Amino acid sequence: MKTAGESLALGFGDIDAAMLAEVGGKAANLGELTRAGLPVPPGCCLTTEAYHRVAEGAGLKEVIAELTATAAQDTAALAGLAGRARALLLEAPIPDEVRDAITECYARLGADAPVAVRSSATAEDLPYASFAGQQDTYLNVVGAEAVQDAVRRCWASLWTDRAVAYRASNGIDHAAVRLAVVLQRMVEAEVAGVMFTANPVTGRRREAVIDAAPGLGEAVVSGAVNPDRFVVDLASMRISERRPGDKRLAIRSRPGGGTERVETSSDEPCVTDEQVRALAALGAKVADHYGAPQDTEWAIDADGTLWLTQARPITTLYPLPETTRDGLRVYFSVNVAQGVMRPFTPMGMAAFKLVSAGAAAVCGFPPADRLAGAPIMAEAGRRLFLDITPAVRSRAGRAILPRLLAVGEARAGVIFQQLAVDPRLSVTSTSMRPFIRTAMRAAGRIGAPKRLALALARPRAALAFTRRLGEELETRLAISPGATAEQRLDHAERVLRGTFPTIVSIMPVAITGYAGLGLAGKLSGAKGEQLQAVLRSLPNNPTTEMDLELWHLAKDIAADPESARQFRTAQARELADVYERGELRAQQAVERFLARYGHRGVAEIDLGMPRWSDEPAHILGVLANYLRLDGEDLAPDAMFARGAEEAERAVRTIVAMAGAKGRLRGRLAAFGLRRTRMLAGLRELPKYYAVEVLAAVRRSMRVVGEELVAKDVLDRAEDVYFLDLRETRQALAGGSLRELVAARRAAYEQEVRRRHVPRMLLSDGTEPEALAVRAAAAEGALTGTPASAGTVTGTARVVLDPVGAHLEPGEILVAPSTDPGWTPLFLTAGGLVMEMGGSMSHGAVVAREYGIPAVVGVADATHRIVTGATITVDGSGGIVSIAD
């Protein structure tokens, strides 16, 4: 159906999924479902053109301009502007042709037919933002005049406070959004509800979750009722879970229009098993039609007819890695393990894959396509995962991987143990020989036996070896300023491929330090806090050395009144502008620091991310924050010295405990702990060197980007980080890649807003941790892994991104995870709580070295703790308590 005047109204049969701009998300889906032959109540849509004609007469341009200029965090200002926009639309005249279109559209559904009048925005029911409930719906509207009024109120609801705030937080342009309105014949539902064709709690695909309640579905959608819940396996149509609700309320249509709430009560299911299976089968058809899981609304009328009243993508599911391998696969997140929750840039992803190819070659399995990375590498949500299925299904993997995870990612270790009892992941490889052969081959290629022997017999020589390795690495990273783009790409691939074999050769030396600690523990009987104390203020840790050098730089700035004034009065961005002009009072001192440590940064394992030398505002802001520290006791160098003294006391205590059991035990414990103090700090060195490699390649790729700008392939040199290495080489032949880069930037920015990244993910979409997290949340317990001993009570500061973050001295840092880019914040922190990590993760190591209590692996901490709350961190027991 098309009415007069530039498609002001369209019937569902005239609409398909490609017409989002004309009819909005809800109508596009209803039209698509109708054309697919699925049971959708008849209806029509007043297009966005109708809204546009009314909005033009309302004079919204000034309000929209103000909204665009308002920060997403300024919710009060957004709400005020949203109210002005609604008032303008409610008062605006409706042109005759639009009024006629509404009348005709309604008439097509029957004389005085009861209809649902629903908003359908162009930014709604999208794959990345559902906008569910952001605009208004009016049910059981009867009569032409009532329909006209409901349509006008739907238009105004494009500017509800919640819709405006939602758009602002998702980066959606207010000026680009329009609203269509759906008129749909009401289903007089005996029972209705919602159905997800993937489990929204666990993420498992092809598992339908159905909520049902008597009356209209609004009771379920609005959360006004505890519905019956059913879980159905879509492959077998087996109902795996039935959970009755109390169903104390039903919403029903009133004669003559509107709805009413009716008190009800029943312990009996409101749908039969046969109806549940019919719903599941219908949901499977919808999901198959779209090729993706769907969130649907449904109704069953008095005749038992099943109707679909809405469908939209499920936007909260984490994307699945693509795989061609059969059977259930288990993926472990590299991002979570490394404390980098944001997505990788394409160039960063390409670099990591090439490094993994070098690792696979060391193990004797060089991939056929090195640029594609090791076969265990997988990508999902623009983040990296490892396919650890072979480890889960092998005897060797089940023996070794949980132990490794226990010290690096403790919660993942617990999840791994849970997976071991899943019958779908039974052991298929029982022999230890393949693992032993691979381990021995890899150990031989990196020289592990001689490195271990050197570290045991001559630890100072082992330290000298690690320094020489750094010098050799710098030589290999050097490239002629006149190198061609092709030569730079060849050089980048060569050094990235050799990164893993180079840096992993340090690990036997560092492991010797931790082995010494373990030996001393067994000989003495010491455990827990006593052993942790030995790891305080370890020397030879490049990250600690960096932090202390930064503190000394801050002290030098504080000693110069003019420099101190400049840092105390200017914002970080202003300081960066002055620095880039070469006019900073402490210019040379900052330049010296960045010459040594400027290759570091936030999310530094992503080659595409800026370094401190690229964008110094962050580190200059940290320096300004250091100037706020009062009291010598809080000075990091004093804290480090105290930590070293505590460590030496702990060493003496443990040696004495071992000596009490025998003189030889005491000597061996002393031997082991000397190696611990000297070598364990090297744990951070492999990553330090790896980041040096990535920073060098980043600089070289920027030069390639400048050449691509000169060739008119890219707009900016930085755009090269949104290409991979293969594409960059091909781009040198010419031809614009602007559209590809723009699309990737947009997709990257969408993923940056994703708050949740699973530690582990199954190929059927299940997040094994999900149910455990839900149970912990229900009990109100905040428990995690003890990471740094001690107890502290203080004010929580939730920080999701360290750039520009400010931490008052003594505040407790609550973060998703941390990498070295976060550690300057540790110097003012009174304690640390992290969602991710284990007792040997980066944040835990640094917290111990600074002697601040820390608990890591605390599920959902950044949501369950709010800034300003008073919390107690028990770093010995792994418990975080929130004051009432």
N, C-alpha and C positions, 0 to 999 in steps of 0.2 A: 504494500500500500504506500503510495506516495501522494502527498497532499500538495496544494498550491504553494508556491513560494519556496524555492531552493531547498527541497528536502527538509521541511520543518518537522515531518513525522514519517516514520518508517515502521512497517510491520515486522515482526520477528522473522518472517520468512524472507525478508529483503536484506537481512543483516548477517554478516559473518565476522570472524575474528579479526579480519584485517581492517575493520572500520572503527578502530578505537577512537580516532580523532573526531568522528562524526557522532558516535553514540555512547562513548565511555565504556569502561571495563565491564560493568554488570550487563548492560544490554548486548555488548559484543558477545559475551559468553552465552546469554540466553538465545541470541540469534543463531550462534554456532550450534548449540545443542538442539534447537528446533530443526535446523537444516540437516542435522545428523539423524533425525528421526527419533530422538529421545523424548520421553513424555514430559513436555513443558507446557504449563497452562498458557493459553493464547494471550497475546499482548502486543503492544506497539510501543514505540519510543519517540518522544519529543527530542529532536536532535540538539546538539550543541549550538547549532545555528539559531535555534529559538532562544536559547539562553543568551547568546551573544547579542541578539537584537535588544533584549531587555536590559542587559548589562550596559550596553552602550548608552542607553538613555538614563542609566542610573548614575553615571559619572564616577566610576570606580578607579580611574587611572591614578588619581592623586593618592588614594589609600593604598593601592597596590605598590606604587613607588615607595611609599613609606615602609610598607611591609618588607619589601626587598632590601631596604637599607637597615632593617632591624636584625640584631643578632638572634640566633636561634635560642640562646640562653635567656634572653630577655622576655620571659613568658608574660609578664604583666603588660608590657608595651604591645606585644603581639595580640593579646586578648582585647585590649582597647581598640586597636585598629580593626580586628575581626568584627567587633560589635558595630563599628561605624559602617563597615561593608554590608553587614546584614541589614542594618536599618535602611541603607540606600536602596538595596534590592527590594525590600518589602514595600517601599514607598514608590518605586519606579512604575510608570505607566506601562501596560502591556500592549504592544501594537496589535491592531485588529487582526492582521494575518496570523499572528501567533495565537491569539485567543481562539480564532477559528480552527487552527490546527489542533489545539487541545480538545475543542468540542468534537471535532470529527473523529479524532483518535479514540476518544471515549465512546462515541456512538458505535464505532465498529465492534466494541466488546459487548454490546447489548444495551437496551434501554434501561437506564438506572441500575446497571449491573454493579455489584460490589467488586471493587478493584483494590489492588495494592498499588500505591504510588511510591516509587522508589528512586532515589538519587543514583545516578550513574556517571561518575566523574572520569575524565580522561586520565587522571592519575589515580587509578583504582584497579584492584584485582590484577595487578601487574606481577610478573614473576619475582620481583624483588621487593615489592611493597603492596600489601593487600588493601590497606586503607579500610579494613573491615570496621564498620560501625562509625566511621568518621563523619559521614553525611547521613541525612535523615531518611526514614521510611515511614509511611502512613498506611495503616492496614484498614481494610473494610470501609473504604471511602465510597459513599453512595451519592449520586446526583452530580450534574454537570457543574453546579456552582461550588460544591465541596471539592470536586476534582481540581477546578481552577485554583482554589485557595491552597490545596495541598501541593500542587505543582510549584506555585510561587514560594512556598515555604521550603520546598526541596532546593530550589535555586539558591535561596538565602543560606541553606545549610552548607553550601560549598565554603562558607566563611565562618563555620563554627570555630570556637576557640581550639577545640581538639584537632580539627582538620588543618587549621593554619599552623599549629604547633607541630603536627605530624609532618607536614610538607617542609617546614623549616628544618626540622631535624634530619630529614632524608634528602635535603638539598634539592628539592623540587621547586622549580620556578613558579611563583604564584601567578605571574602574568600569563604563563603558558597553559594554565589549567582551565578547563571549561567543564560545564555540567550538562548532561542529558538527563531526561526523566523517563522512567519506565512506568507504563500503565499495564498491569497484568491482572487477568481475571483471578479473583480470590478462590482459593481452594478451601472449602469448609472442612477443615481437617478434624478427623477424629483423633488422630495422633500425628505428631510431626517431630522434627528434630534436625540434627546435623550428622554428617558422615564424612570422616576423613578416610581417604583410600590409602594412606600410610599412617603408621602410628606416630602421632605428634610428640609423644613422650620419649619413646625409645628411638625414633627415626626409622623403624623397620618398614621398608616398602612392601607393598602387596599384603598389608595387614590392615584391614578396615577397622576403624573404631566408630561405633554408632551410639549416639545419645538420643534417647526417645522419651517423649512425655505426652500426656493427653493434651488435646487442643492445638492451638497454633504454635508454630515453631519459635515464635518470639520469646516464649518462656525459657526455652533452652538457650537460645542465642544470647539473651540478655543476662543469663545466669540467675534468673529468678527462681529456679526450681532445681532440685537434685534429681536428675533424670535417671532412667535405666541406662546402663551401659553394657554394650556387647563388643567383643573383639572377635573378628572373623579372619581366618586365613583365606586369602582370595584364591590361592591355588587349589585348595581342597574343599573350600566352603565349610570348613569345620569351625564351629563356634568354640573358641578356646577360653572365653571368659564371659560370665554373666554376672553383673553386679546390679542388683535392684536399687532404685532410688526411692525416696519417700513420696515424691510427686505430690506435694501438698498444695500445689497451685496449678491452675490451668488458665490460659488466656483464650477466650472465645469471642467470636463475632457477636455483636449486638444487632438485633433487628433495626433496620433504618440507618446503620452506620456506626463505626467505632468499635472498640473492643472493651471487654470487661474481664476482671480477674475473678476467678471462681475457686473457692477453697475445695480441695479434693484430698483424698488419702487412699492409697492402695499399695499393698505389698506385692501384688501380682504384677508381672511384666505387662506393659501396655502394648507390646507387639509379640507375635508368636515367633517360634524359631523359623517357620516357613517364611514369614515376612522379613525376618532378619536376613535370611539367605537371599531373598529376592532383592532386598536393598543392597546387599554386598555385591550381587551380580550386576546390578545397575551401576554401582560405583565403579566396578571393574571396567564396564563399558565406557564410562565417562573418562576414566584415567587412560584407557587405551586410546580413546579418540584424541586426547590432548598429548599423549606420550609423556605424561608427567602426573604425579599424585595431585589429587584435587580435594578441596574443602567444599562440600556440597550441603545444600539445605533441601529437605524433602518433606513431603506430606502424604498421608494416606486418607482418602475421603471416606464417607459413609458406605460407599459401594465397594470399598477395598482397593480402589484404584490407586496406584503409586505414582506420585508426581515429583518432578525435579523443579524446584523453584529458584535455584541459584547454584552456580559453581564458580570457583576461583582457584588459582594455584595455591598450594600450601607454601608460604614464603619462608617459614622458619626451619625447614629441613636443610641439613647441611648437604651440599652437592656430593655426589658419589664419584670416586675415581673411575676413569674408563679402564676396562680390562677386557682382554680376550681369553683370560684363563678360566677354566671350568671350576665349578664348585665355589663354596664359600671362602672368601678371602678376608684376611685380617690386616688392617693398615694401622701403622703407628705414626703419629704426627711429628715430623721434624720441627715444625714451627713451635709447637708446644714445648718440645724438649729443649729447644734453644731459646725459649722465652721471647719469641717474636710472633705476636698474635696477628699482626697485620699481614696482608698478602705480599707475595714476592712480585717484583717487577719482572717482565719477561726476560730482560737481560740477567737479572739476578737468578732467575730460575735456570736459565741456560748455563750460567757459571756453576751453579750447584750440581747440575747434572754432569757437567764435564769433570768436576772434582770427583763425583761418584764413580765415573768411568775409570779414573785413576785408582780408586780404592778397589774396584772390582778386578782390575788388572793385578794388583798386589796379591789378591786372594786367588789368582789363577784363572779368573773368568772374564777376560777382556771383552766388552760388548762389541758387536759387529759395527754398530754406529755409535761412536764415542759421544757425539753431540746429543744423542738421545739419552745418554746416561746409563747407569747400571740397570739391569732388568727389574731390580726390586724398587726402583724409584717410581712413584705415582704422583699424580697431581689432582687436586680437588679444591674448589673454592680458591684457586690461584695460590694454593699453599702446597707444601711438599709433604708426602707421606712415604713411609717404607712399607712394602708388602712383606710382613713378617710371618706369613702363613707357613712357610717351610719350618721356621723355628717352633711355631705352635704345634706343628704336627710331627716333630721329631723328638726323639729321646734326648739328644744333646741340647736342643734348643730349650726344652722344658727344664733342663738341669741348670743351664747357664744364664739364659736371658733374664729370668726373674731376679737373680742375684745382681746382675748388672743394673737392672731397672731399680732395684731397691736403694741403690746409692745415687742414682741420677734422676729418676722420675718415680718416686715411691708409689704414688697412686696408680700409675700404669702397671707397676709390678703386681699390685693387688688385683687389678683387672685381668692381667695375664693369667693369674692363678684361677680366676673364675672361668676364663675361656677354656682352660684345660679340662673342665668337666663337661663341656658341650659335646654331645655325641657326634655332632656334625664335624667336629675338629679332632677326631680321634687320631692317635699316633699312627703314622704310615711309614716312618723311618725309625727303626729300632737300633740300628748300629751306630756306635760312636765313631767308627773309623773315618767316615767322610769328613766329619768336623775336625778330627785330630789331624788328618792329612792337610786340610785347608789351613788350619791354624799354624801348623809347623811350616808350611810353605810360606805363609804371610810373615811369620816371625823371622824366618831366614832372610826374606827379601828386605825387611826393614832393619836387619841387624839386631834384633831383640836380644839374643843370647849374649852378644858381646857388650851391648849397652847395659844390660842387667849386671853383668860381671864387673864392668867398669864402675857402675854406681855403687856396688857393694864394696869393691876394693879401694877405689880411688874416687870418692864423691866429688872432690874439687876438679878432677880431670873431667868428670861427667858434666859438671857445670860449664867448664870451658868448652866442651863439645857443643852444648846447646847455644853458647854465644857464637861460636864459629859458624854454626848452622844459620844463625840469623845474618851474619856477615855474608855468607855464601848466597843466601836468599836475596839479599839486597843487590848483589852483583847480577844474579839471574834476572831480577826484575827490571834492571836498567835497560832502557831502549833509546836509541838515537833520536834526538828531537826532529831530525829530518826523515825519519822512517815513513814509508808510504802507508796508506790505510790498509792495504793487503798485508804488509809486513807486520803492522800492529795487530791485526787479527790472527796471523800465524803465531806471533809471540804470545798473545793472550791465550790461545788454545794450548800452547805448549806449557806455559807456567801454570795454568789452571789444572791441566792434566797431571802435572807433577806435584801439585800442592799436597795431596794426601800422603804420598810416600815420604815427602820431606817432613811434614809436621808430625806424622804418627811415629817417626823414629825417636821423638822426644819422650813418648809415653812410657817406654820401659824404665826410663830414669825416674819419672814422677811416680810410677807405680811402685818402684823400690821404696820410696818414702812412705807410702801408705802401707806397704807390706811390713815395714819396720814397726809401724804403729800397731798393726794387727799382731805381730810377733810379741811385742811388749805386753799387749793386753792378755794374750794367752799365758805368758810366763808369769805375770803378776796377779792376774785375776781382776785387773781394773777394767771398768767398762763405762759406757755412757758419758757423763759429764767429765769424769777424770780424763778419759781419752780425748774428748773434744777440746779440753783446755790446752792440750799439747799443740793443737792446730791454730792457736791464737797468734796473730801477728807474725805469720810465716815470712821469712825473707825470700828473695828471688821470685816473688810474684809480680809480674809486670803490671797487673791492674792495681795492686796496692801501691806499688811504686809510683804509678801515674797519679793516683789520688793524693798521695803525700806531696808529690811535686806541685800539684795544683794548689794544695794548701799553703805550701811555702811561697808560691806566687801570690796568693791572696795576702799573706803576711807582708810581703814586700810592698804590695799596693797599699795596705793599711798604714805602713810606715811613712808613706808620702802623703801628706794632707791633701794636696791637690788631686792626686790620683784617687784617693779614698773618696773625696767629695764627688768626683766625676762618676765613680761606680755607684755611690749611694743615691745620687739624684737622677740618674738617667735610666730609662728603660733598656732592657736587653737589646731590643732592635735598634735603639738609638746608639748604644755602645757599638753595635756591629757596624753601623753606618760610619761612625767616627773611625773605627779600626780600619775599615776598608779604604778610607781616605788617607790612612797613615797618620792620623792626628791624635791617637789615643795617648794619654800621658804614659801609660805602661806599654807602649807599642812594641818595643823591642823584646821585653820580657814575655809578652803574649806570643809574639812571633816565634821565640825560641821554644815555648811550650808546644805550639802547634806544629813546629818543624819536627818535633819528636813524636807527638801524640795526635796530630791532626788527622791521621788516617782512621781514627776511631769515630764512632757515632752511635746513634740510636738505631736499632735493627741493622747492625753493621754487617751481618752475614749476607745481607741483600746488596749485591754490587750496585744496584740502581739507587740505593738510598744515599742522601748527602752525607758527607763526612763533616767533622767539626771544622776542618780547614775550608770546606765549601761554604758552610753556613755557621759562622762562629757565634751567632746570637745565643745559642743554648749554653755554650761553655762560658761565655761572658756573663750570662745571667747567673750561672752557678757561682762564679767568682764573686759577684755582687752579693749573693746569698751568704757566702762564707764570711763576708765582712760583718754580718749580723751576729756572729757567734760571740758570746760574752763568756769570759772566764777561762783561765788556762786549763782547767780540768776537762773542758769540752773540746779543747784543741785536738785535732786528729793525730798530730805527732805525739802528744802526751798520751792519748788513748792507746796508740800503737805501742808506745814504750811500756805502758802498764800491761798491755796484753802480752808483750814479750816476757815481762817479769813473771806474770801468772803462768805462762807456758813453761818457763824454766822451773818454777816451783812444782808444777805438775810432773815434769820430767823427774825431778828428784824424788817426789813422792812415789811414783810408779816404780822407779829403779829400786827404791827401798823396799817396796812391797814384794818385788821379785827377789831381791836379795835375801829377804827373810825366809824365802823358800829354798834358798841355795845360792852359794856364791856365783856359780856359773850362770844361773838364771839372771842374777843381777847384772852381770857383765853383758850377757846377750841382750837384755832389755835396754841397757844403756847404749849399746851398739845400734840397736834398731831405732831408738828414739833420736840419736844423733843424725841418722839418715833421714828420719822423718822431718826434723827441723830444717835440714839443709836442702832436701829435695822435693818435699811435698808441695811447696809453693809453685813448682814448675807446672802444676796442673793447668794453669791458665795460659802457659806459653804457647802450646799448639794453636789455640784459637787466636792469640795475639799475632802470631806469624801468618795464620790464614787470612786474618783481616788485612794485614799488610799487603798480601797478594791481591785481595779483592780491591783494595783502594788503588793499587798501582794499575790494575786492569781498568778500573773505573776512569782514572785520569786518561789513560790511553784511548779508551772508547769515546771519551768526550772529544778528543782530537778528531777521531773518525766521524763523530756527529757533526763537527764543524765543517768537515769536507762534504758531508751529505747535505748540509744547508747550502753550501756553495754550489752543489750540483742541482739544487732546487728539488731535492727529494723530501727534506724535512723543513719545518719552520724554525725549529730551535735545536741547538746541539743536544740539549737534555732529552729530546725525543728519542735519541738512539737507545735509551734504556728501556723503551717500550717495543724494541725489536729483539729477537734472539740473535745469536752469533751467525747462524746460517742466513737469516734474512738480511742482516747487516752486510754480509759479504755480497749477497745478490743485489742489494740496493746500490752498490757502487757502480753498477751498470746504468743507473739512472731510472727515472720514472717516479712519480710522486707516491709517497706512502702516508700522506697526511690523514686520509680517511681511516686507515688501519690504526695509526697511532691514536687518533681521536677516539675511536671505538674502544681501544684497549685502556685508555685513560679513564673513560667513563666506567667501564667494567671494574677497573681497579678501585676507583673511588667508591663504587657500590660495595665492594668487598671490604674496604677499609672500615665501613660502618658496621660490619658484622661483629657482634659482641662475643659470640660463642664459637670456639673451635674445639672439636672433640680431641681428646688424647688418643683414643683408639676408635676405629670405625670399621664396621663389617661391610662387605660388599652388598649386603641386602639393606643397607642403610642403618642398621642398628648401632646405637652408641652404647656399648656395654656398661658404661659408667652411669647412664641416665637413671636407672632405677635405684642404684645405691645413693646417688645424690639426692633423689627425691625423698628417700627414707630418712637420710640424715637431716634434710631440711625440715621434715615433719616433726622430728624430735627436738629441733631447735639447737642441736649440738654443733659447735664449730670445732671440729677436731682435725688434726693434720699430722704431719710428720715432724717430730722434734728436729730442729736444725741448728740452733745455737742456744746453749744453756743460759738460764737466768729467767727472772720474772720482772716484768715492767708493767705499770699501769699508766696510761696516758691518753691523749686525744688522738683519735684516728684521723688520718688524712688519706682519702681514697684517690689514687693517682692512676689514670689509665694511660697517660702518655707523659714521659718525663720532660719533653720539650716545653720549656716555659713554666714547669711546675715549681711550686714554692713550698718548702717544708720548714715550719718553725722548729727551732731546736727542741728536741724532746718529743716531737710528735711521732706517732707510730705510722709508718708507711704501709699502706694496704694496696697491693698491686696485683695485676693478673700474673705477671712473671717479670723477671728482670734479665737484662744482659749488661755488659760493661758500660753501656751508655747511661744506665741508671745509677751506677755506683757513686757518683758525686753526691747524690741525695742521701746516701747512707751516712755521710759524715755528720749530718745534723739529725738523723733519725734516732729515736729512742728505742725503737723496736721495728720488726718487720713481719708482715703477714703476706704470704703469696698464695695464689690459687694453684699454681703449678709447682713442679720441682720436687726433688728429693733432698736427702741430707748432704748429697755431694753436688747439687746443682750450684750454679754460679752464685746466686743470691745467698744461699746458705753458707758457702765458703767465705764470702766477703763479710757476712754478718758475724761469723765466728771470729774472723780476724780483727774486726772492730769491737768485738765483745758485746754486741747488742743482741738481746733475746730475739729469736726468730722461730716461727712455725710456718712450714711450707705445705703445699698440697691441701690447702683448706678449700673445700669445694664451694664455689659461688661466693667467695669472700667479698668481692667488690660490689656485690648486690646486697648481701646480708649485713654488711657493715656500712654505715654512712659516715661521711665526713663530719667531725664534731662529736661523735659518740665517744664515750669513755670506755676503753677496752683494756683488758689485762691479757698480756701475752706470756704464757708459760712455755718457754723454749725447751724445758726439760721434759715436760709431759706431753707437748704437742697439742695444747689446749688454748683456745682463744675465748675469753668470756666477755660478754657485753653487759655493761651496767644497766640496771632497770631504768 
